[in-house]
């Protein structure tokens, strides 16, 4: 790959990507057009001028896409499949039953965010966000504040930050020989963050549309649909576990988890018809995210600044617009981080912008009004505040303890990966 062409000291690749993200922020009614235009521009620039890390020209582009296709396919299958999962859950009648178990007033809205965070600590954050969004639609009579939508995404991303089975990035750390206890430290920052953003979001939502405590009379729960939801989630986890234990190489060759989700969807279709009508709109939202993820994968990020708590803090903001999987891979290769801080930064950072994580993009497909960076930042400002406060509380309580030689340790047990899916984002997978 040729050296990047610099303009005012900045690689042109980054300028094109930055213009694409700026276009998404300014023209939120035309996000797909902007993202696809950016993808074409960046691809042509790299094909003609700089090439890719796998080669130059069209050959380099083809090899790059060959390297990325499993991640992209997994993300496509999961976003499309979990949209059907959320509709099964909504049509089961269970969301309408939830208000009866939540506290009154703003405490009920806060409790729902806590539930979402707990679910996402062992389940995929896309599923946790969609389940939370489905419940919110019912308990708040269809009126969900955009700030509360940001809080749902933040809760789904916070949950997996301290768990090696709750987020792809933390699982990567575990596989690389980092102790799960080192990652668990991130739970302190995550808990603080949930309190910081959860309380104002709950008050905001309560003022906008309070919880409806009494479910409709004669409500019928469709347990078959609930069973299908459970089957999809269980099979996805089992497929991930089996592949990691028995066939780890397969994960780099085939989108195992996404295929497993769709096998269950199709096999259970005769029992309860999936809501295929949501597919066209979901497809457009998914195509948008895949375009941004592909753009991010082409960026010439080969090195990071020296490992420090300042760098880790900055990576949280970077991960709101950039793919956090290569960021994590680079950090692991570089070494010298306190992994709990890094886990919180790359896991929670994408919550600050609606397209900063796959959970945010999935939820915005359900709530199109969320596709505005300006409104997201204006009404969900407390998510960024929660990130900073959570990070510095962790720094004050635990201190920064860099792990210089994690690869030299041999006493770390081999992990059994039960991670949720590919947590992709442009950028927070």
C-alpha positions in Angstrom: 0.0 0.0 0.0 1.3 3.4 -0.9 1.8 6.1 1.6 -1.4 8.1 2.3 -1.7 11.4 0.4 -1.8 14.3 3.0 -3.7 17.5 2.8 -2.8 20.0 5.5 -1.1 17.0 7.3 -4.2 14.9 7.2 -4.6 11.7 5.1 -7.1 12.3 2.3 -8.8 9.1 3.3 -9.8 10.6 6.7 -10.9 13.8 5.0 -13.3 11.9 2.7 -14.6 9.8 5.6 -15.0 13.0 7.8 -17.0 14.7 5.0 -19.2 11.6 4.7 -19.9 11.6 8.5 -20.5 15.4 8.3 -23.0 14.8 5.5 -24.8 12.1 7.5 -25.0 14.6 10.4 -26.3 17.5 8.3 -28.6 15.6 5.8 -30.2 13.1 8.1 -33.1 12.6 5.7 -30.7 11.4 3.1 -28.3 9.4 5.1 -28.2 6.4 2.8 -27.4 8.5 -0.2 -24.7 10.3 1.6 -23.1 7.1 3.0 -23.1 5.3 -0.4 -21.7 8.4 -2.1 -18.9 8.5 0.5 -18.2 4.8 0.0 -17.9 5.2 -3.7 -15.6 8.2 -3.4 -13.3 6.6 -0.8 -13.2 3.3 -2.8 -12.3 5.1 -6.0 -9.7 7.2 -4.3 -7.9 4.2 -2.8 -8.2 2.1 -6.0 -6.7 4.9 -8.1 -4.2 6.5 -5.8 -3.1 4.6 -2.6 -4.3 1.1 -2.8 -5.1 -1.1 0.2 -3.1 -3.0 2.7 -3.7 -6.2 0.7 -2.7 -4.7 -2.7 -3.2 -2.0 -5.2 -6.0 -1.2 -7.7 -9.1 -3.4 -8.2 -7.2 -6.5 -7.0 -6.4 -4.8 -3.7 -10.1 -3.7 -3.3 -11.3 -7.3 -4.0 -8.9 -8.7 -1.5 -9.9 -6.1 1.1 -13.6 -7.0 0.6 -12.7 -10.7 0.8 -11.2 -10.0 4.2 -14.2 -8.0 5.4 -17.1 -9.9 4.0 -17.7 -12.2 7.0 -18.1 -9.2 9.3 -20.3 -7.4 6.9 -22.4 -10.5 6.2 -22.8 -11.3 9.9 -23.9 -7.7 10.6 -26.4 -7.8 7.6 -28.0 -11.0 8.7 -28.2 -10.0 12.4 -29.7 -6.6 11.8 -32.3 -8.0 9.4 -33.0 -11.0 11.6 -33.2 -9.1 14.9 -35.8 -6.8 13.3 -38.0 -9.8 12.8 -37.2 -11.0 16.3 -38.4 -7.6 17.8 -41.6 -7.9 15.8 -42.2 -11.4 17.2 -41.6 -10.0 20.7 -44.0 -7.1 20.1 -46.7 -9.2 18.7 -46.5 -11.7 21.5 -48.3 -9.2 23.8 -45.5 -9.4 26.4 -44.4 -5.8 26.1 -47.9 -4.6 27.1 -47.6 -6.7 30.3 -44.3 -5.2 31.4 -45.7 -1.9 32.9 -47.4 -3.9 35.6 -44.0 -4.9 36.9 -42.2 -1.5 36.6 -42.2 1.1 39.4 -44.4 4.2 39.1 -43.4 7.6 37.7 -39.8 8.2 36.5 -38.4 5.2 38.4 -40.1 2.9 36.0 -38.3 4.5 33.0 -35.0 4.2 34.9 -35.7 0.6 35.8 -36.3 -0.3 32.2 -32.8 1.1 31.3 -31.3 -1.0 34.0 -33.0 -4.1 32.7 -31.7 -3.4 29.2 -28.1 -3.0 30.6 -28.4 -6.3 32.5 -29.7 -8.1 29.4 -26.9 -6.8 27.2 -24.3 -8.0 29.7 -24.8 -11.6 28.4 -26.8 -11.0 25.2 -26.2 -9.1 21.9 -26.6 -5.4 22.3 -28.6 -5.2 19.1 -31.2 -7.5 20.5 -31.2 -5.8 23.9 -31.7 -2.4 22.3 -34.6 -3.7 20.1 -36.3 -5.5 22.9 -35.9 -2.3 25.0 -37.3 -0.2 22.2 -40.2 -2.5 21.7 -41.1 -2.4 25.4 -40.7 1.4 25.5 -43.1 1.8 22.6 -45.8 0.0 24.6 -45.2 1.3 28.1 -45.0 4.9 27.0 -48.0 4.7 24.6 -45.8 5.0 21.5 -44.3 8.3 22.5 -40.6 7.8 23.2 -38.4 10.8 23.6 -35.3 10.9 21.4 -33.2 11.5 24.5 -34.6 8.3 26.0 -33.8 6.5 22.7 -30.2 7.6 23.2 -30.4 6.3 26.7 -31.7 2.9 25.5 -28.7 2.6 23.1 -26.3 3.7 25.9 -27.7 1.1 28.3 -27.4 -1.7 25.7 -23.7 -0.7 25.1 -22.9 -0.2 28.8 -24.1 -3.7 29.7 -21.4 -5.6 27.9 -18.5 -3.3 28.7 -17.3 -5.2 31.8 -18.2 -8.7 30.5 -16.0 -10.8 28.2 -19.2 -12.5 27.0 -21.2 -9.3 26.4 -19.3 -7.5 23.7 -17.1 -8.6 20.7 -14.3 -6.2 21.8 -14.1 -7.6 25.3 -14.2 -11.1 23.9 -11.2 -10.2 21.7 -9.3 -9.2 24.8 -10.1 -12.5 26.5 -9.0 -14.5 23.5 -5.7 -12.5 23.5 -4.9 -13.7 27.0 -6.3 -10.8 29.1 -8.0 -11.9 32.4 -11.8 -11.5 32.6 -11.2 -9.8 36.0 -9.2 -7.0 34.2 -12.2 -6.4 31.9 -14.7 -6.7 34.8 -13.3 -3.4 36.2 -15.1 -1.6 33.4 -18.4 -2.5 35.1 -17.7 0.2 37.7 -17.6 2.9 35.0 -20.6 1.3 33.3 -22.7 1.4 36.5 -21.8 5.0 37.1 -22.6 5.9 33.5 -26.0 4.2 33.7 -26.9 6.3 36.8 -25.6 9.5 35.3 -27.5 9.2 32.0 -30.4 7.1 33.2 -31.8 9.4 35.8 -32.1 12.5 33.6 -33.3 10.4 30.7 -36.0 8.9 32.9 -37.2 12.3 34.1 -37.2 13.5 30.5 -39.3 10.6 29.3 -41.7 10.8 32.3 -42.4 14.5 31.5 -42.8 13.6 27.8 -45.1 10.5 28.2 -45.4 8.7 31.6 -45.6 4.9 32.0 -49.1 3.4 31.5 -49.3 1.1 34.5 -52.4 -0.9 33.7 -52.1 -3.3 30.8 -55.2 -3.8 28.6 -57.9 -6.2 30.0 -58.1 -9.6 28.5 -54.5 -9.4 27.2 -53.5 -12.6 25.5 -49.8 -13.6 25.6 -48.7 -15.5 22.5 -46.2 -17.9 24.1 -45.4 -19.4 20.8 -43.9 -16.1 19.6 -42.0 -15.8 22.9 -40.7 -19.2 22.3 -39.5 -18.3 18.9 -37.7 -15.2 20.3 -36.0 -17.4 22.9 -35.0 -20.0 20.3 -33.4 -17.4 18.0 -31.3 -16.0 20.9 -30.3 -19.4 22.3 -29.4 -20.9 19.0 -27.3 -17.8 18.1 -25.4 -18.2 21.4 -24.9 -22.0 21.0 -23.7 -21.5 17.4 -21.1 -19.0 18.7 -20.0 -21.3 21.5 -19.7 -24.4 19.3 -17.8 -22.6 16.6 -15.3 -21.1 19.1 -14.8 -24.4 20.9 -14.8 -26.8 18.0 -14.3 -24.9 14.8 -12.7 -21.5 15.6 -11.3 -21.1 12.0 -14.9 -21.3 10.7 -15.7 -17.9 12.3 -13.3 -16.2 9.9 -14.7 -18.0 6.9 -18.5 -18.1 7.4 -21.0 -15.7 9.1 -21.9 -18.4 11.6 -24.1 -16.5 14.0 -26.1 -14.7 11.3 -26.8 -17.9 9.5 -27.9 -19.6 12.8 -30.4 -16.7 13.4 -31.9 -17.1 10.0 -32.1 -20.9 10.1 -34.3 -20.5 13.2 -36.4 -17.7 11.7 -37.1 -19.8 8.6 -37.7 -23.1 10.4 -40.2 -21.4 12.8 -42.0 -19.4 10.1 -44.8 -22.1 9.7 -45.5 -21.7 13.4 -45.9 -18.0 13.4 -45.5 -15.8 10.3 -42.6 -13.3 10.6 -43.5 -9.7 9.9 -41.8 -9.6 6.5 -43.3 -6.2 5.9 -40.5 -4.6 8.0 -37.8 -5.9 5.7 -37.7 -3.1 3.1 -37.2 -0.3 5.6 -34.8 -2.5 7.7 -32.8 -3.3 4.6 -32.2 0.4 3.8 -31.1 1.1 7.4 -28.8 -1.9 7.3 -27.3 -0.9 4.0 -26.5 2.5 5.5 -24.6 1.0 8.3 -22.7 -1.5 6.1 -21.7 1.4 3.9 -20.2 3.3 6.9 -18.6 0.2 8.3 -16.9 -0.5 4.9 -15.7 3.1 4.7 -14.2 2.8 8.2 -12.5 -0.4 7.3 -10.5 1.4 4.5 -9.0 4.0 6.8 -5.2 3.9 7.1 -5.2 3.4 10.9 -2.0 1.4 11.4 -0.8 2.9 14.7 -2.2 4.5 17.8 -0.7 7.1 20.1 1.3 5.8 23.1 -0.8 3.8 25.5 -2.1 6.0 28.4 -5.4 6.8 30.1 -5.6 9.9 28.0 -5.4 7.8 24.8 -8.0 5.4 26.1 -10.3 8.3 26.9 -9.9 9.7 23.4 -10.6 6.3 21.8 -14.0 6.4 23.4 -14.8 9.5 21.3 -13.2 8.0 18.2 -15.3 4.9 18.5 -18.4 7.0 18.2 -17.6 7.4 14.5 -15.0 4.7 13.8 -15.1 0.9 13.9 -14.0 -0.2 17.4 -12.9 -3.7 16.4 -9.8 -2.6 14.5 -9.2 0.0 17.3 -9.2 -2.8 19.8 -7.0 -5.0 17.7 -4.5 -2.3 17.3 -4.5 -1.6 21.1 -4.0 -5.3 21.8 -1.1 -5.4 19.4 0.4 -2.3 20.9 -0.1 -3.3 24.5 0.4 -1.2 27.6 -3.2 -0.5 28.3 -5.3 -0.9 31.4 -7.8 -3.2 29.7 -10.8 -2.2 31.9 -10.5 1.4 30.8 -10.1 0.4 27.1 -13.1 -2.0 27.4 -15.3 0.8 28.7 -14.1 3.3 26.2 -14.6 1.3 23.0 -17.7 -0.4 24.3 -19.6 2.6 25.5 -18.2 5.3 23.3 -20.4 4.6 20.3 -23.5 5.6 22.2 -22.7 9.3 21.8 -24.0 9.4 18.2 -26.9 7.4 16.8 -24.9 5.8 14.0 -22.0 5.2 16.4 -23.0 1.6 17.2 -25.0 -1.2 15.5 -27.5 -0.9 18.4 -28.1 2.7 17.5 -28.7 2.0 13.9 -31.0 -0.9 14.6 -33.1 1.2 17.0 -33.2 4.1 14.5 -34.8 1.7 12.0 -37.6 1.3 14.6 -37.7 5.0 15.4 -36.7 7.0 12.3 -36.9 10.3 14.2 -33.7 9.3 15.9 -31.7 9.7 12.7 -30.5 13.2 13.5 -27.1 13.8 15.0 -28.2 17.3 16.2 -31.3 16.1 18.0 -29.4 13.1 19.4 -26.7 15.3 20.9 -29.1 18.0 22.0 -31.5 15.7 23.9 -29.1 12.9 24.7 -26.3 15.1 25.9 -26.1 13.2 29.2 -24.6 10.2 27.4 -21.4 11.9 26.6 -21.3 13.4 30.1 -21.9 9.9 31.6 -19.0 8.6 29.5 -16.6 11.2 30.9 -17.8 10.9 34.5 -17.8 7.1 34.4 -14.3 7.1 33.0 -12.9 9.5 35.6 -14.7 7.8 38.5 -13.0 4.6 37.5 -9.7 6.4 37.2 -10.0 7.9 40.7 -11.2 4.7 42.4 -9.1 2.1 40.6 -6.2 4.1 39.1 -4.5 3.4 35.8 -2.5 0.2 35.9 -1.1 -0.6 32.5 -0.6 -4.2 31.5 2.7 -4.2 29.7 3.3 -7.9 28.9 -0.1 -9.6 28.7 1.0 -11.9 25.9 3.9 -13.3 28.0 1.5 -14.7 30.6 0.8 -18.4 30.3 -1.5 -19.0 33.2 -4.7 -17.5 31.6 -7.3 -20.2 30.9 -8.5 -20.7 27.4 -11.7 -18.8 26.9 -15.1 -20.2 25.9 -16.5 -17.4 23.8 -20.2 -16.8 24.4 -20.1 -13.3 23.1 -23.0 -11.6 21.5 -22.6 -11.1 17.8 -20.5 -8.9 15.8 -21.0 -5.6 17.4 -20.3 -3.5 14.5 -20.5 0.1 14.0 -18.9 2.4 12.1 -18.8 2.6 14.4 -19.0 0.6 17.2 -19.4 -2.9 16.2 
